[in-house]
Amino acid sequence: MSPSPVAAASSDRLLARLGAGMAAAGPVSDPALPDWLWQVSAVLYDGQDGAVARDWALRLHGALARLAGPVPFAVVHDWHAHTVAPMLAEASVRRDRPAGPQEAVRELHLRALAGERVTAAEWEAVLGPALRVAYRLAYAYADAFADAYAGAHAYAVANDYGADRAAEFAGSYAESNTGANAASFADGNALAHAGATAAAWAAADVHAYAETFPFAQVHVCALAWAGREHPATPDEDGEREEREARLRSAHRRLADGLLDALTRTVS
């Protein structure tokens, strides 16, 4: 059966908005597509290949049409519990970090899904450590290391360090400099976002959640899951293509997980 003209027009509008991007389309004042969901959907659409993205957007439209009303906040908890937190836990383990902080966040989302009231203090207590790890994993360590190494090596060569000493100096400098910057990046972002996100989740406030910039958290999760720790050669074509493929896979998994959460809500 073909969709009704109204449904077809609506899906066309959604595709057009997603294609234009979040910045061009601006915020959405529609209870069926709250601003947090619009932010997240726009980023996920942009992070997938064209045909895959279009198919996903049409399935998203179908789930929203079947919902026929405001999107429950439970979708946020479902998505984080079954997709976002597990992906961050996987990324942590793969890069020799404990999965515990992400699993603690997941447990609170599951409690909220079950109808329990989780306080802002409880959310913030687990979000601080979890976000610190997530932002550290999302930091472009390989790129930053390569830049720091190149600058330090050029300095050493210009000052007649000799080949071996120049390489040793550059490696030591790049490691200490990049490590410090990555830690500062993670600590600062965790501090900035944990409290506001905790308050929004505790209150199940869609407007407050949208103001925490959930689209940025999509980027963080995708980068954390797709990233690597070692100082590879990010400018080489093979490494760049592999990294882009991992990012597309991360966005696709996040997108499918969001759709699953919406579908479970509809069901």
VENSULQUI-V378521 format. One record per residue. N is the residue number from 1. RES is the residue in three letters. PHI is phi in degrees with one decimal (none if undefined). Layout:
BEGIN
n res phi
N RES PHI
N RES PHI
END
This chain:
BEGIN
n res phi
1 MET none
2 SER -80.9
3 PRO -67.3
4 SER -65.6
5 PRO -56.2
6 VAL -65.5
7 ALA -63.8
8 ALA -64.2
9 ALA -63.0
10 SER -64.9
11 SER -66.3
12 ASP -62.6
13 ARG -64.4
14 LEU -62.6
15 LEU -61.0
16 ALA -64.7
17 ARG -65.8
18 LEU -64.3
19 GLY -65.4
20 ALA -73.1
21 GLY 93.8
22 MET -63.6
23 ALA -64.9
24 ALA -70.3
25 ALA -81.2
26 GLY 77.7
27 PRO -65.2
28 VAL -113.0
29 SER -109.5
30 ASP -138.6
31 PRO -60.6
32 ALA -77.0
33 LEU -140.5
34 PRO -59.4
35 ASP -59.4
36 TRP -62.9
37 LEU -70.6
38 TRP -62.9
39 GLN -56.3
40 VAL -64.9
41 SER -63.7
42 ALA -62.7
43 VAL -69.5
44 LEU -66.8
45 TYR -61.9
46 ASP -66.8
47 GLY -84.9
48 GLN -108.9
49 ASP -65.4
50 GLY -49.4
51 ALA -66.7
52 VAL -64.6
53 ALA -63.2
54 ARG -64.5
55 ASP -61.6
56 TRP -63.8
57 ALA -62.2
58 LEU -67.6
59 ARG -68.0
60 LEU -61.4
61 HIS -60.1
62 GLY -62.9
63 ALA -65.1
64 LEU -66.7
65 ALA -65.0
66 ARG -68.8
67 LEU -65.9
68 ALA 52.6
69 GLY 170.7
70 PRO -59.0
71 VAL -79.5
72 PRO -64.4
73 PHE -65.6
74 ALA -58.0
75 VAL -60.3
76 VAL -60.9
77 HIS -64.5
78 ASP -62.3
79 TRP -62.0
80 HIS -68.3
81 ALA -68.0
82 HIS -103.5
83 THR -132.1
84 VAL -64.6
85 ALA -62.0
86 PRO -61.4
87 MET -65.3
88 LEU -68.0
89 ALA -65.1
90 GLU -60.5
91 ALA -61.9
92 SER -62.9
93 VAL -63.7
94 ARG -62.1
95 ARG -113.0
96 ASP 59.9
97 ARG -125.2
98 PRO -68.3
99 ALA -84.3
100 GLY -52.1
101 PRO -59.0
102 GLN -73.3
103 GLU -67.6
104 ALA -66.8
105 VAL -64.7
106 ARG -59.1
107 GLU -61.0
108 LEU -68.8
109 HIS -63.4
110 LEU -65.3
111 ARG -63.1
112 ALA -63.4
113 LEU -62.0
114 ALA -78.2
115 GLY 98.7
116 GLU -76.1
117 ARG -90.2
118 VAL -106.8
119 THR -77.2
120 ALA -60.7
121 ALA -63.7
122 GLU -65.0
123 TRP -60.7
124 GLU -64.5
125 ALA -61.5
126 VAL -95.0
127 LEU -69.8
128 GLY -54.5
129 PRO -62.6
130 ALA -67.0
131 LEU -67.3
132 ARG -60.3
133 VAL -67.8
134 ALA -60.6
135 TYR -67.8
136 ARG -65.6
137 LEU -68.4
138 ALA -79.4
139 TYR -61.7
140 ALA -76.0
141 TYR -62.7
142 ALA -62.0
143 ASP -64.7
144 ALA -65.1
145 PHE -61.6
146 ALA -62.3
147 ASP -64.8
148 ALA -65.0
149 TYR -63.4
150 ALA -61.7
151 GLY -65.1
152 ALA -68.0
153 HIS -66.7
154 ALA -61.6
155 TYR -62.4
156 ALA -64.1
157 VAL -64.2
158 ALA -64.2
159 ASN -105.6
160 ASP 58.9
161 TYR -72.8
162 GLY 87.6
163 ALA -60.6
164 ASP -67.2
165 ARG -67.6
166 ALA -64.0
167 ALA -65.6
168 GLU -64.5
169 PHE -62.7
170 ALA -62.8
171 GLY -64.4
172 SER -64.6
173 TYR -64.8
174 ALA -62.2
175 GLU -66.5
176 SER -70.1
177 ASN -67.2
178 THR -68.4
179 GLY -61.7
180 ALA -65.9
181 ASN -65.7
182 ALA -64.9
183 ALA -65.0
184 SER -63.6
185 PHE -60.4
186 ALA -67.7
187 ASP -64.2
188 GLY -63.9
189 ASN -70.1
190 ALA -62.7
191 LEU -63.8
192 ALA -71.4
193 HIS -106.9
194 ALA -62.5
195 GLY -64.3
196 ALA -65.7
197 THR -66.2
198 ALA -59.8
199 ALA -64.8
200 ALA -65.5
201 TRP -68.7
202 ALA -63.7
203 ALA -89.1
204 ALA 50.2
205 ASP -99.4
206 VAL -65.4
207 HIS -71.4
208 ALA -64.6
209 TYR -65.0
210 ALA -60.4
211 GLU -77.3
212 THR -88.5
213 PHE 59.6
214 PRO -60.7
215 PHE -61.6
216 ALA -67.7
217 GLN -68.1
218 VAL -62.4
219 HIS -59.1
220 VAL -61.6
221 CYS -63.1
222 ALA -63.4
223 LEU -66.6
224 ALA -63.7
225 TRP -70.4
226 ALA -88.6
227 GLY -76.5
228 ARG -131.2
229 GLU -90.1
230 HIS -70.2
231 PRO -76.5
232 ALA -74.4
233 THR -112.0
234 PRO -66.4
235 ASP -87.0
236 GLU -73.3
237 ASP -57.3
238 GLY -63.0
239 GLU -66.3
240 ARG -63.6
241 GLU -65.3
242 GLU -65.6
243 ARG -64.7
244 GLU -64.5
245 ALA -66.1
246 ARG -64.9
247 LEU -65.3
248 ARG -62.6
249 SER -63.5
250 ALA -64.3
251 HIS -64.1
252 ARG -65.4
253 ARG -66.3
254 LEU -62.9
255 ALA -65.8
256 ASP -65.1
257 GLY -64.9
258 LEU -64.4
259 LEU -64.4
260 ASP -61.1
261 ALA -63.0
262 LEU -64.3
263 THR -65.6
264 ARG -63.6
265 THR -67.0
266 VAL -63.0
267 SER -68.2
END
